[in-house]
């Protein structure tokens, strides 16, 4: 775990080289007739890789090194795994993944709500929950994820969670990852202290389902999430603007339906 992660983990608890290798360009050697792998051999290797009950309804065919997959699976993650298992097989030129993910029993709205609940609690305990802000859209089982992730691990975890959820047929990944920045990390920590340390806002640090999300990119802060009343939104905005070094604050906090402005 990097110093960056350790720092944020300690902070979350408190408030409630490889050297770069030289770039080289490799040119593939020409494929001579005697080096070409027969389609029959490729197919045998592919079928061996897919010899698992999760791929029981998946069929493969090969033509001139092009592998085509058809059939059905239960999870989008399984569809991805089938393709990943054969991409680097000897002789495979490309993979056409025509596998269909079977639909679930949930409507698009129900699926979106379930995924939102799961993502809310994802990576709790790593100290970065409040610094991730994701958006979710679902149409005909196709899930579009957007927003900003604190780091690559947070983004990968969110994508993995959604890909393993029943009813997800495909994923459109529009998640941005916040750039590595010591100054942004400092702002995140001070924002968390300023917001969660204020008496009327401390309750939002108690349950991961109700955090005030703090996104910081190049010194610009965006607050998202749902608060109980207008006064909490206003207070969070004022506290956020008071942190030194912040260029600007966008307060996108929503007010819970039916709650007063008091």
Buried (B, 14 or more C-beta within 10 A) or exposed (E): EEEBBEBBBEBBEEBEEEEEEEEEEEEEEEEEEEEEBEBEEBBEBBBEBBEEEBBEBBEBEBEEBBBBBBBEBBBBBBBBBBBEBBEEBEBBEEBEBEBBBEEBEBEBEEBBBBBBEBBBEBBEEBBBBBBBBBBBEBEEBBBBBBBBBBBEBBBEBBBEBBBEBBBBBBBEEEBEBBEEBEEBBBBBBBBBBBBBBBEEBEBBBEEBEBBBBBBBBEEBBBBBBBBBBBBBBBBBBBBBEEBEEBEEBEBEBEBEEEEEEE
